[in-house]
Amino acid sequence: MSPRVGIAGFGLAGRYFHAPLLIGAGFEIAAILTKNPERIKNAAIDFPAAKIVASIDQLLSDNLDLFVVASTNDSHAALAIAALNAGVPVVVDKPMGRTLKETQEIIDVSKQTKVAVTTYFNRKWDSDSLTIKQIISEGVLGNIFRLDSRFERFNPKLKEDSWREKQSAAQGGGNLLDLQPHLVSTALDWFGPAKLVTSSVRSIRGAADDDITLVLKHDSGVDSYLSASAIIGGGGPRIRLSGDNGTLLIQDLDPQEMLLKSGAKPVDGKWGQSTKSKAFIHRGDEITEYGGVDGNYTEFYTQVRLALQGGKWPVSTDEALAVATIIDQAREVSFR
């Protein structure tokens, strides 16, 4: 039988970034928690056999094997803790908590109840992420010393319906909590533990923080420059990874995000098309294409399914705490 999963929230995250991947990894969407009339309608269309409920108690009474928190950031902790106390393992969309304290509280309940919790750092399964792991293992770039990793967009006007752009940091809004967890989690995954050297966390459009740069110094000797901005009109490459034998450039985002937003779905744990980001190695004027690796977000939930049977969880609580620590520090030491 397929493991039964309940999802809290059926907006962009729940509908497009969790539900299709859960199905692709062999889960059954058994119940959906939402009070929004439009999302209730969408949930009924997408999953007519699923129970649509208005409270966490109703959801957790449905004999679930897994609970996915894909709601607004301000509800992550309360929902995750309720499920853990009910004995249901939990996946929390990033960030696990709005602060290090909130993240630690969730993990403490997980330890007390001996019920597993993990967080959705899906960008570890981007094409660029998997390509970087391959190039590190091959040693093609020589001694790697610098990473530039970016999520830079150009949205000069605030979106009227975006809670992420309007809510304060305390409420869970802003790019420091939205995009930087992806950048930090992947940098730590590639190059190991790091300390925050400096940060700039600021608002250009007058609402939530929307232009953030962090600099990390890894114990391995790599420096990571991480940029998350909604107001850059001419963005740099998605990835620039430099070693003393060349630089890897990846210009574009992994295609999976656009595929999911368009309604495409993986089948049996795999995409039916290429999900590679084009990668090139630069050595001055010499440029050669590098054969990258296909991205596959479904692998996150494939590993979750195996973890429910006793395997290893795809993102450890130590990883979640390491990212939350740096995010907290970034706000504290920001020079803006």
TORVOKE-692022 format. One record per residue (C-alpha): x, y, z. Coordinates in Angstrom, 1 decimal. Layout:
+--------+--------+--------+
:     xx :     yy :     zz :
+--------+--------+--------+
:      X :      Y :      Z :
...
+--------+--------+--------+
//
This chain:
+--------+--------+--------+
:     xx :     yy :     zz :
+--------+--------+--------+
:    0.0 :    0.0 :    0.0 :
:    1.1 :    3.6 :   -0.7 :
:    2.0 :    5.6 :    2.4 :
:   -0.8 :    8.1 :    3.3 :
:    0.1 :   11.7 :    3.5 :
:   -1.7 :   14.8 :    4.7 :
:   -0.7 :   18.3 :    3.4 :
:   -1.3 :   21.6 :    5.2 :
:   -1.6 :   24.4 :    2.7 :
:   -2.5 :   24.1 :   -1.0 :
:   -1.0 :   27.3 :   -2.5 :
:    2.1 :   27.4 :   -4.6 :
:    4.2 :   25.2 :   -2.3 :
:    1.6 :   22.6 :   -1.5 :
:    0.0 :   22.3 :   -4.9 :
:    3.1 :   22.5 :   -7.1 :
:    6.2 :   21.8 :   -5.1 :
:    5.0 :   19.0 :   -2.8 :
:    1.9 :   17.2 :   -4.1 :
:    3.3 :   16.2 :   -7.6 :
:    6.6 :   15.0 :   -6.1 :
:    4.8 :   13.0 :   -3.4 :
:    2.7 :   11.3 :   -6.1 :
:    5.8 :   10.7 :   -8.2 :
:    7.5 :    9.0 :   -5.2 :
:    4.6 :    6.7 :   -4.6 :
:    2.6 :    8.4 :   -1.8 :
:   -1.2 :    8.8 :   -1.6 :
:   -2.5 :   12.3 :   -0.9 :
:   -5.1 :   11.3 :    1.7 :
:   -6.0 :   14.7 :    3.2 :
:   -5.5 :   18.4 :    2.6 :
:   -5.9 :   21.2 :    5.2 :
:   -7.0 :   24.5 :    3.7 :
:   -9.7 :   27.1 :    4.5 :
:   -9.2 :   29.1 :    1.3 :
:  -12.2 :   28.7 :   -1.0 :
:  -10.1 :   28.8 :   -4.2 :
:   -7.6 :   26.3 :   -2.9 :
:  -10.4 :   24.0 :   -1.6 :
:  -11.7 :   24.0 :   -5.2 :
:   -8.2 :   23.3 :   -6.6 :
:   -7.7 :   20.5 :   -4.1 :
:  -11.0 :   18.8 :   -5.0 :
:  -10.0 :   19.0 :   -8.7 :
:   -6.5 :   17.6 :   -8.3 :
:   -7.3 :   15.0 :   -5.7 :
:  -11.0 :   14.1 :   -5.7 :
:  -10.5 :   11.2 :   -3.4 :
:   -8.7 :   13.2 :   -0.7 :
:  -10.4 :   14.5 :    2.4 :
:  -10.4 :   18.3 :    2.5 :
:  -10.4 :   19.6 :    6.1 :
:  -10.4 :   22.9 :    8.0 :
:   -8.5 :   22.0 :   11.1 :
:   -5.3 :   20.2 :   12.1 :
:   -7.2 :   17.9 :   14.4 :
:   -9.3 :   16.7 :   11.5 :
:   -6.3 :   16.1 :    9.4 :
:   -4.4 :   14.2 :   12.1 :
:   -7.3 :   11.9 :   12.8 :
:   -7.1 :   10.4 :    9.3 :
:   -4.5 :    7.7 :   10.0 :
:   -1.6 :    9.3 :    8.2 :
:    1.9 :    8.0 :    7.6 :
:    3.4 :   11.4 :    6.9 :
:    2.4 :   15.1 :    7.4 :
:    3.7 :   17.8 :    5.1 :
:    3.6 :   21.4 :    6.3 :
:    3.4 :   23.7 :    3.2 :
:    1.6 :   26.6 :    4.8 :
:    2.7 :   30.1 :    5.7 :
:    5.9 :   30.4 :    7.7 :
:    4.1 :   31.7 :   10.8 :
:    2.2 :   28.4 :   11.2 :
:    5.1 :   25.9 :   10.6 :
:    6.0 :   25.4 :   14.2 :
:    2.5 :   24.9 :   15.6 :
:    1.5 :   22.5 :   12.9 :
:    4.7 :   20.5 :   13.0 :
:    4.6 :   20.2 :   16.8 :
:    0.9 :   19.1 :   16.7 :
:    1.7 :   16.3 :   14.3 :
:    4.8 :   15.2 :   16.2 :
:    2.7 :   15.0 :   19.4 :
:    0.2 :   12.9 :   17.5 :
:    2.9 :   10.5 :   16.4 :
:    3.0 :   11.4 :   12.7 :
:    6.4 :   12.0 :   11.0 :
:    6.7 :   15.5 :    9.5 :
:    8.2 :   17.3 :    6.5 :
:    8.3 :   21.1 :    7.0 :
:    8.8 :   23.3 :    4.0 :
:   11.7 :   25.6 :    4.4 :
:   12.4 :   27.4 :    6.7 :
:   11.6 :   24.8 :    9.4 :
:   11.1 :   27.6 :   11.8 :
:   11.2 :   31.4 :   11.5 :
:   14.1 :   31.6 :   14.0 :
:   16.7 :   29.3 :   15.5 :
:   14.7 :   29.1 :   18.7 :
:   11.5 :   28.0 :   16.8 :
:   13.5 :   25.5 :   14.8 :
:   15.1 :   24.1 :   18.0 :
:   11.6 :   23.8 :   19.6 :
:   10.3 :   21.7 :   16.7 :
:   13.4 :   19.4 :   16.9 :
:   13.2 :   19.1 :   20.7 :
:    9.6 :   17.8 :   20.4 :
:   10.8 :   15.4 :   17.7 :
:   13.4 :   14.0 :   20.1 :
:   11.0 :   13.9 :   23.0 :
:    8.3 :   12.0 :   21.1 :
:   10.8 :   10.0 :   19.1 :
:    8.9 :   10.9 :   15.9 :
:   11.0 :   12.1 :   12.9 :
:   11.0 :   15.6 :   11.4 :
:   12.9 :   16.8 :    8.4 :
:   12.8 :   20.0 :    6.3 :
:   12.4 :   20.5 :    2.6 :
:   15.7 :   21.6 :    1.2 :
:   14.8 :   20.4 :   -2.2 :
:   17.5 :   22.5 :   -4.0 :
:   20.0 :   19.8 :   -2.9 :
:   18.5 :   17.9 :   -5.9 :
:   18.7 :   20.8 :   -8.4 :
:   20.7 :   20.0 :  -11.6 :
:   23.3 :   22.6 :  -10.6 :
:   23.6 :   21.1 :   -7.1 :
:   24.2 :   17.5 :   -8.4 :
:   26.5 :   18.8 :  -11.1 :
:   28.6 :   20.6 :   -8.5 :
:   28.9 :   17.4 :   -6.4 :
:   30.0 :   15.6 :   -9.6 :
:   32.6 :   18.2 :  -10.5 :
:   34.0 :   18.3 :   -6.9 :
:   34.4 :   14.5 :   -7.0 :
:   36.2 :   14.7 :  -10.3 :
:   38.6 :   17.4 :   -9.2 :
:   38.2 :   19.2 :  -12.6 :
:   38.5 :   22.7 :  -11.1 :
:   41.5 :   21.9 :   -9.0 :
:   41.6 :   23.6 :   -5.6 :
:   38.1 :   25.2 :   -5.2 :
:   38.3 :   28.4 :   -3.2 :
:   35.1 :   30.5 :   -4.1 :
:   31.4 :   30.0 :   -4.6 :
:   29.0 :   32.6 :   -6.0 :
:   25.4 :   31.4 :   -5.7 :
:   22.4 :   33.5 :   -6.5 :
:   18.7 :   33.7 :   -6.7 :
:   18.2 :   37.1 :   -8.3 :
:   15.0 :   38.3 :   -9.8 :
:   13.5 :   41.6 :  -11.0 :
:   10.2 :   42.4 :   -9.5 :
:   10.2 :   46.2 :   -9.0 :
:    6.6 :   46.3 :   -7.8 :
:    5.3 :   44.4 :   -4.8 :
:    2.8 :   41.6 :   -5.4 :
:   -0.5 :   42.6 :   -3.8 :
:   -1.3 :   39.0 :   -2.9 :
:    2.2 :   37.9 :   -1.6 :
:    2.4 :   37.4 :    2.1 :
:    6.1 :   36.7 :    1.7 :
:    6.6 :   40.3 :    0.4 :
:    4.3 :   42.0 :    2.9 :
:    4.9 :   40.2 :    6.3 :
:    7.6 :   41.3 :    8.7 :
:   10.5 :   39.0 :    9.5 :
:    8.9 :   38.2 :   12.9 :
:    5.8 :   37.0 :   11.0 :
:    7.8 :   35.0 :    8.6 :
:    8.1 :   37.2 :    5.5 :
:   11.1 :   38.3 :    3.4 :
:   13.8 :   36.7 :    1.2 :
:   16.1 :   35.9 :    4.1 :
:   13.6 :   33.2 :    5.1 :
:   12.4 :   32.4 :    1.6 :
:   15.5 :   32.1 :   -0.6 :
:   18.6 :   32.2 :    1.5 :
:   17.8 :   28.8 :    3.2 :
:   18.2 :   27.2 :   -0.2 :
:   21.5 :   29.0 :   -0.8 :
:   22.9 :   28.3 :    2.7 :
:   21.8 :   24.7 :    2.8 :
:   23.4 :   23.9 :   -0.6 :
:   26.6 :   25.7 :    0.2 :
:   26.9 :   23.7 :    3.5 :
:   26.1 :   20.5 :    1.7 :
:   28.9 :   21.1 :   -0.9 :
:   31.6 :   22.5 :    1.2 :
:   30.8 :   21.6 :    4.8 :
:   30.5 :   23.7 :    8.0 :
:   30.9 :   27.4 :    7.8 :
:   30.8 :   30.6 :    9.8 :
:   29.0 :   33.8 :    8.7 :
:   31.6 :   36.5 :    8.0 :
:   29.2 :   39.4 :    7.1 :
:   25.7 :   40.0 :    5.8 :
:   23.5 :   42.7 :    4.3 :
:   19.8 :   42.3 :    4.9 :
:   17.7 :   45.2 :    3.6 :
:   14.4 :   46.3 :    2.0 :
:   14.6 :   48.2 :   -1.3 :
:   10.9 :   48.3 :   -2.0 :
:    9.8 :   49.3 :    1.5 :
:    8.2 :   46.1 :    2.7 :
:    9.8 :   42.8 :    3.7 :
:   13.6 :   42.3 :    3.2 :
:   14.2 :   41.8 :   -0.5 :
:   17.9 :   42.2 :   -1.1 :
:   20.2 :   40.0 :    0.9 :
:   23.9 :   39.1 :    0.6 :
:   25.7 :   36.7 :    3.0 :
:   29.4 :   35.7 :    3.0 :
:   30.3 :   32.4 :    4.6 :
:   33.8 :   31.1 :    5.3 :
:   33.8 :   27.3 :    5.3 :
:   36.2 :   25.2 :    7.4 :
:   37.2 :   23.5 :    4.1 :
:   38.7 :   26.8 :    2.9 :
:   36.0 :   27.8 :    0.4 :
:   34.3 :   31.2 :    0.7 :
:   30.6 :   31.4 :   -0.3 :
:   29.0 :   34.6 :   -1.6 :
:   25.2 :   34.1 :   -1.5 :
:   22.8 :   36.6 :   -3.0 :
:   19.0 :   36.5 :   -2.8 :
:   17.3 :   39.5 :   -4.3 :
:   13.9 :   40.5 :   -5.8 :
:   15.2 :   43.7 :   -7.3 :
:   18.2 :   43.0 :   -9.5 :
:   17.5 :   44.0 :  -13.1 :
:   20.6 :   42.2 :  -14.6 :
:   21.3 :   39.1 :  -12.6 :
:   24.6 :   37.3 :  -12.5 :
:   24.9 :   33.6 :  -13.3 :
:   23.0 :   31.2 :  -11.0 :
:   26.4 :   29.6 :  -10.1 :
:   30.0 :   30.6 :  -10.4 :
:   32.3 :   28.1 :   -8.8 :
:   36.0 :   28.9 :   -9.0 :
:   39.1 :   26.7 :   -8.5 :
:   42.7 :   27.3 :   -9.4 :
:   42.2 :   25.2 :  -12.6 :
:   39.1 :   26.9 :  -13.9 :
:   35.6 :   28.3 :  -13.2 :
:   32.3 :   26.5 :  -13.6 :
:   29.5 :   28.8 :  -14.8 :
:   25.8 :   27.8 :  -14.7 :
:   23.6 :   30.7 :  -16.0 :
:   20.0 :   29.5 :  -15.6 :
:   17.8 :   28.0 :  -12.9 :
:   17.1 :   24.3 :  -12.8 :
:   14.1 :   23.7 :  -15.1 :
:   12.1 :   21.7 :  -12.6 :
:   10.5 :   24.8 :  -11.0 :
:    9.0 :   25.8 :  -14.3 :
:    8.0 :   22.3 :  -15.2 :
:    6.1 :   22.0 :  -11.9 :
:    4.4 :   25.4 :  -12.3 :
:    3.3 :   24.4 :  -15.8 :
:    1.6 :   21.3 :  -14.4 :
:    4.1 :   18.7 :  -15.4 :
:    4.6 :   15.8 :  -13.1 :
:    7.4 :   13.2 :  -12.5 :
:    6.3 :    9.5 :  -12.9 :
:    7.7 :    6.6 :  -11.0 :
:   10.3 :    8.9 :   -9.3 :
:   11.7 :   10.3 :  -12.6 :
:   11.1 :   13.1 :  -15.1 :
:   10.3 :   12.0 :  -18.7 :
:   12.6 :   14.7 :  -20.1 :
:   16.0 :   16.3 :  -19.5 :
:   16.2 :   18.4 :  -16.4 :
:   19.8 :   19.6 :  -16.8 :
:   21.1 :   23.1 :  -16.4 :
:   23.7 :   23.9 :  -19.0 :
:   27.2 :   24.2 :  -17.5 :
:   30.4 :   25.5 :  -18.9 :
:   34.0 :   25.5 :  -17.6 :
:   35.9 :   28.8 :  -18.3 :
:   39.7 :   29.0 :  -18.4 :
:   40.2 :   32.6 :  -19.6 :
:   39.2 :   32.7 :  -23.2 :
:   38.9 :   28.9 :  -23.4 :
:   35.3 :   27.8 :  -22.7 :
:   34.1 :   24.1 :  -22.8 :
:   30.7 :   22.7 :  -22.1 :
:   30.5 :   20.4 :  -19.1 :
:   28.1 :   17.5 :  -19.0 :
:   25.9 :   18.2 :  -16.1 :
:   23.5 :   16.0 :  -14.1 :
:   19.7 :   15.9 :  -14.4 :
:   17.9 :   17.4 :  -11.4 :
:   15.3 :   15.4 :   -9.6 :
:   13.3 :   16.8 :   -6.6 :
:   11.4 :   13.6 :   -6.4 :
:   14.5 :   12.0 :   -4.9 :
:   13.7 :   14.0 :   -1.7 :
:   10.4 :   12.2 :   -1.2 :
:   11.8 :    8.9 :   -2.4 :
:   14.3 :    9.1 :    0.5 :
:   11.4 :   10.1 :    2.8 :
:    9.5 :    7.0 :    1.9 :
:   12.6 :    4.8 :    2.6 :
:   13.1 :    6.7 :    5.9 :
:    9.6 :    5.7 :    7.0 :
:   10.8 :    2.1 :    6.6 :
:   13.9 :    2.7 :    8.7 :
:   16.2 :    4.4 :    6.3 :
:   18.1 :    7.8 :    6.5 :
:   16.1 :   11.0 :    6.3 :
:   17.1 :   13.2 :    3.3 :
:   17.8 :   16.3 :    5.5 :
:   19.0 :   15.9 :    9.0 :
:   18.0 :   18.0 :   12.0 :
:   21.6 :   19.0 :   12.3 :
:   21.4 :   20.5 :    8.8 :
:   18.2 :   22.4 :    9.7 :
:   19.8 :   23.8 :   12.8 :
:   23.0 :   24.8 :   10.9 :
:   21.0 :   26.8 :    8.4 :
:   18.8 :   28.4 :   11.0 :
:   21.8 :   29.5 :   13.0 :
:   23.3 :   31.3 :   10.0 :
:   20.0 :   32.9 :    9.1 :
:   19.5 :   34.2 :   12.7 :
:   23.1 :   35.5 :   12.7 :
:   22.6 :   37.2 :    9.3 :
:   19.9 :   39.4 :   10.7 :
:   21.8 :   40.2 :   13.9 :
:   25.1 :   41.2 :   12.2 :
:   23.7 :   42.9 :    9.0 :
:   25.5 :   46.2 :    8.4 :
:   22.3 :   47.7 :    7.0 :
+--------+--------+--------+
//
